[in-house]
């Protein structure tokens, strides 16, 4: 059994144990079933204001707790963008609710009636509203393609994407093990002198760090045929014309509803992902 296959077996077992975690251990969790490293932000509304925090890094195939308290508020919102380590245009998963964020890690609390962000280093991004169905605990999944049917497949696809980002010849980004990927991983581990005991998390960290050395922000890609009109790029984020104007695509992800969870499909037009996964509002 190759090292990659042993890792995948370990991942499946770990995800299986995680699925049986007590609902009381986490109120809102997010899983990444895409081939991209994602950075996520979350917003939680009360009757008078909304608190926002970010950024939480989630490697492909991973899950992370965003909110620990019971979901008893009137509204919850999420946004995710891809790591700048990836080549090509940046991708984003969002919606229609403009909330204030910063480039760096942040927490913010704004009145529901506020028209602008609290300071010039904050700017708006379009968050998607999460329908928790009035449950106190909820898990949502960011999805890229119906071909990635499991978190384990997403993890392998994520390794392949980062290997391609750092210069290895990876023909197809998918969730299937293959000799070329095994060879590329072995060469990368040797090049960076990774310890034999290095975990797959260590490998993701090393690949992303190495890819960041040569990547340059390319701005956000066109999503589902709607471009970020009037926006300029800033460290991988779209920043739009006017002070905190929040212009950009208004996208409402179609949700599927497994018990206690939902799934958001991010669509990038040039990748020809299923456009039926989104409802668009101009």
C-alpha positions as CSV (number, residue, x, y, z in Angstrom):
1,X,0.0,0.0,0.0
2,X,1.4,3.4,-1.0
3,X,1.9,6.2,1.4
4,X,-0.9,8.2,-0.3
5,X,-3.4,5.2,0.0
6,X,-2.5,4.8,3.7
7,X,-3.2,8.5,4.3
8,X,-6.6,8.2,2.5
9,X,-7.5,5.2,4.7
10,X,-6.6,7.3,7.8
11,X,-8.7,10.2,6.5
12,X,-11.8,8.1,6.0
13,X,-11.5,6.7,9.5
14,X,-11.0,10.2,11.0
15,X,-14.0,11.6,9.1
16,X,-16.1,8.7,10.2
17,X,-15.3,9.3,13.9
18,X,-16.0,13.0,13.4
19,X,-19.4,12.3,11.9
20,X,-20.5,10.9,15.3
21,X,-19.4,13.9,17.3
22,X,-22.0,15.1,19.8
23,X,-24.1,18.1,18.4
24,X,-23.4,19.9,21.6
25,X,-19.7,20.0,20.7
26,X,-20.2,22.5,17.8
27,X,-23.1,24.8,16.8
28,X,-22.0,25.7,13.2
29,X,-19.4,23.6,11.4
30,X,-18.2,24.0,7.8
31,X,-16.7,21.3,5.6
32,X,-14.6,21.7,2.5
33,X,-15.5,19.3,-0.3
34,X,-13.6,21.2,-2.9
35,X,-10.0,20.9,-4.3
36,X,-9.1,24.3,-3.0
37,X,-7.7,25.5,0.4
38,X,-10.5,27.8,1.6
39,X,-10.5,30.8,4.0
40,X,-14.0,31.3,5.5
41,X,-15.7,34.1,7.5
42,X,-19.0,33.9,9.4
43,X,-21.6,36.4,10.5
44,X,-24.2,36.1,13.2
45,X,-27.1,38.5,13.6
46,X,-28.9,39.6,16.7
47,X,-32.0,41.8,16.9
48,X,-29.9,44.9,16.8
49,X,-26.5,44.1,15.3
50,X,-24.4,41.6,13.5
51,X,-21.0,40.2,14.5
52,X,-18.6,38.9,11.9
53,X,-15.3,37.1,12.2
54,X,-12.7,35.5,10.0
55,X,-10.6,34.0,8.6
56,X,-10.7,30.2,9.3
57,X,-8.5,28.1,7.0
58,X,-10.0,24.8,5.9
59,X,-7.9,22.4,3.8
60,X,-9.6,20.3,1.1
61,X,-11.5,17.4,2.8
62,X,-11.4,19.1,6.2
63,X,-14.0,20.5,8.5
64,X,-13.9,23.3,11.1
65,X,-16.1,24.8,13.8
66,X,-17.0,28.4,13.1
67,X,-19.4,29.0,15.9
68,X,-19.6,27.1,19.2
69,X,-22.7,28.6,20.8
70,X,-26.2,27.3,20.0
71,X,-27.7,28.8,16.9
72,X,-30.6,30.8,18.4
73,X,-30.1,34.1,16.5
74,X,-32.3,35.4,13.7
75,X,-29.6,35.0,10.9
76,X,-26.3,33.4,10.0
77,X,-24.0,34.1,7.1
78,X,-20.9,32.6,5.5
79,X,-18.4,33.5,2.9
80,X,-15.4,31.6,1.6
81,X,-12.5,32.4,-0.8
82,X,-9.7,30.4,-2.2
83,X,-6.1,30.6,-1.0
84,X,-3.8,32.9,-3.0
85,X,-1.5,29.9,-3.3
86,X,-3.6,28.6,-6.2
87,X,-2.8,29.5,-9.7
88,X,-5.4,31.2,-11.9
89,X,-8.2,33.5,-10.9
90,X,-9.4,33.4,-7.3
91,X,-12.7,31.7,-6.5
92,X,-15.4,32.7,-4.0
93,X,-18.5,31.2,-2.5
94,X,-21.0,33.8,-1.3
95,X,-24.4,35.3,-1.6
96,X,-26.3,38.6,-1.4
97,X,-25.7,39.9,2.1
98,X,-22.9,42.6,2.2
99,X,-20.9,42.3,5.4
100,X,-17.7,44.0,6.5
101,X,-14.4,42.1,6.6
102,X,-10.6,42.8,6.7
103,X,-7.8,41.3,4.7
104,X,-6.3,39.9,8.0
105,X,-7.9,38.0,10.8
106,X,-10.7,40.1,12.3
107,X,-13.8,40.4,14.5
108,X,-16.4,43.1,13.9
109,X,-19.7,44.1,15.3
110,X,-21.9,46.5,13.3
111,X,-25.4,47.8,13.7
112,X,-28.0,46.3,11.4
113,X,-28.8,49.7,10.1
114,X,-25.1,50.7,9.4
115,X,-24.5,51.7,5.8
116,X,-20.7,51.7,5.9
117,X,-18.0,49.6,7.6
118,X,-16.5,50.9,10.8
119,X,-13.1,51.9,9.4
120,X,-11.2,52.2,6.1
121,X,-9.4,48.9,6.5
122,X,-12.8,47.1,6.4
123,X,-14.7,46.5,3.2
124,X,-17.8,44.5,2.2
125,X,-18.0,41.1,0.7
126,X,-21.3,39.3,-0.3
127,X,-22.1,36.6,2.3
128,X,-24.6,33.8,1.8
129,X,-27.3,33.3,4.3
130,X,-27.5,29.9,5.9
131,X,-30.9,28.4,6.6
132,X,-30.5,26.4,9.8
133,X,-34.1,25.3,9.8
134,X,-34.3,26.6,13.4
135,X,-32.0,23.9,14.6
136,X,-29.4,24.7,17.3
137,X,-26.6,22.9,15.5
138,X,-25.8,22.9,11.8
139,X,-23.2,21.7,9.4
140,X,-22.7,23.1,5.9
141,X,-20.5,22.0,3.1
142,X,-18.8,24.0,0.4
143,X,-18.8,22.0,-2.9
144,X,-17.1,22.5,-6.2
145,X,-18.2,19.6,-8.4
146,X,-20.5,16.6,-8.2
147,X,-17.5,14.5,-9.2
148,X,-16.1,14.9,-5.7
149,X,-18.5,12.8,-3.8
150,X,-16.7,12.6,-0.5
151,X,-14.4,14.6,1.7
152,X,-11.6,12.0,1.2
153,X,-11.9,12.5,-2.6
154,X,-11.8,16.3,-2.1
155,X,-8.6,15.9,0.0
156,X,-6.8,13.9,-2.7
157,X,-8.0,16.4,-5.4
158,X,-6.7,19.2,-3.2
159,X,-3.3,17.6,-3.0
160,X,-3.2,17.3,-6.8
161,X,-4.2,20.9,-7.2
162,X,-1.4,22.2,-4.9
163,X,1.1,19.8,-6.5
164,X,0.2,21.4,-9.9
165,X,0.4,24.8,-8.3
166,X,4.0,24.2,-7.3
167,X,5.0,23.0,-10.7
168,X,4.4,19.2,-10.9
169,X,2.7,17.8,-14.0
170,X,-0.7,16.6,-12.7
171,X,-3.0,15.8,-15.7
172,X,-6.4,15.7,-13.9
173,X,-7.6,17.2,-10.7
174,X,-9.8,14.4,-9.3
175,X,-10.3,12.2,-6.3
176,X,-8.6,9.1,-7.7
177,X,-5.2,7.8,-6.6
178,X,-2.6,7.4,-9.4
179,X,1.1,6.7,-9.7
180,X,1.9,10.2,-11.0
181,X,0.5,11.8,-7.8
182,X,2.4,9.3,-5.6
183,X,5.6,10.1,-7.4
184,X,5.0,13.9,-7.1
185,X,4.3,13.7,-3.4
186,X,7.5,11.6,-2.8
187,X,9.6,14.1,-4.8
188,X,8.0,17.1,-2.9
189,X,8.6,15.5,0.5
190,X,12.2,14.8,-0.5
191,X,12.7,18.3,-1.8
192,X,11.5,19.9,1.4
193,X,13.0,17.2,3.7
194,X,9.7,16.5,5.3
195,X,9.9,14.0,8.2
196,X,8.7,10.5,7.6
197,X,6.1,11.1,10.4
198,X,4.7,14.2,8.7
199,X,0.9,14.1,8.5
200,X,-1.2,14.9,5.5
201,X,-2.0,18.2,7.3
202,X,1.7,19.0,7.4
203,X,1.9,18.2,3.7
204,X,-0.9,20.6,2.9
205,X,0.8,23.3,5.0
206,X,4.1,22.8,3.1
207,X,2.5,22.7,-0.3
208,X,0.5,25.9,0.3
209,X,3.5,27.7,1.8
210,X,5.6,26.7,-1.2
211,X,3.0,27.7,-3.7
212,X,2.6,31.1,-2.1
213,X,6.2,31.9,-2.8
214,X,5.5,32.1,-6.6
215,X,1.8,32.9,-6.8
216,X,0.5,36.4,-7.4
217,X,-3.1,37.5,-6.8
218,X,-5.1,37.4,-10.1
219,X,-8.4,38.9,-8.8
220,X,-11.6,37.1,-8.5
221,X,-12.9,35.0,-11.4
222,X,-16.2,35.5,-13.1
223,X,-18.8,33.4,-11.1
224,X,-21.7,31.9,-12.9
225,X,-21.5,34.5,-15.7
226,X,-21.6,37.6,-13.5
227,X,-18.4,39.6,-13.1
228,X,-17.3,41.7,-10.1
229,X,-18.4,44.9,-11.8
230,X,-16.3,47.9,-10.9
231,X,-14.1,46.0,-8.5
232,X,-10.4,46.0,-8.1
233,X,-8.3,43.3,-6.4
234,X,-6.5,43.6,-3.1
235,X,-4.6,40.7,-1.7
236,X,-6.9,38.2,-3.4
237,X,-10.1,40.0,-2.3
238,X,-12.5,42.0,-4.5
239,X,-12.9,45.6,-3.4
240,X,-15.5,47.5,-5.2
241,X,-16.0,51.1,-6.4
242,X,-17.1,53.7,-3.9
243,X,-16.7,53.6,-0.2
244,X,-17.7,50.1,0.9
245,X,-20.2,50.0,-1.9
246,X,-20.4,46.2,-1.8
247,X,-21.1,46.0,-5.6
248,X,-20.6,42.6,-7.2
249,X,-22.5,39.4,-8.0
250,X,-25.6,38.6,-6.1
251,X,-25.6,34.8,-5.9
252,X,-28.0,32.7,-3.9
253,X,-26.6,29.1,-3.6
254,X,-29.1,26.3,-3.9
255,X,-29.0,24.3,-0.7
256,X,-29.5,20.6,-0.2
257,X,-30.6,19.6,3.2
258,X,-29.1,16.5,4.8
259,X,-30.2,16.2,8.5
260,X,-28.7,19.1,10.3
261,X,-26.7,20.4,7.4
262,X,-26.7,22.2,4.0
263,X,-24.5,22.2,1.0
264,X,-23.4,25.3,-1.0
265,X,-22.2,24.8,-4.6
266,X,-19.7,27.5,-5.8
267,X,-19.8,27.9,-9.5
268,X,-17.0,29.2,-11.7
269,X,-18.2,29.8,-15.3
270,X,-15.0,28.9,-17.1
271,X,-14.8,25.5,-15.3
272,X,-18.2,24.5,-16.7
273,X,-19.5,23.3,-13.4
274,X,-23.2,22.6,-13.2
275,X,-24.9,26.0,-13.4
276,X,-28.1,24.5,-12.1
277,X,-26.5,24.5,-8.7
278,X,-27.2,28.2,-8.3
279,X,-30.2,30.6,-8.5
280,X,-29.1,34.0,-9.8
281,X,-30.5,37.3,-8.8
282,X,-29.4,40.3,-10.9
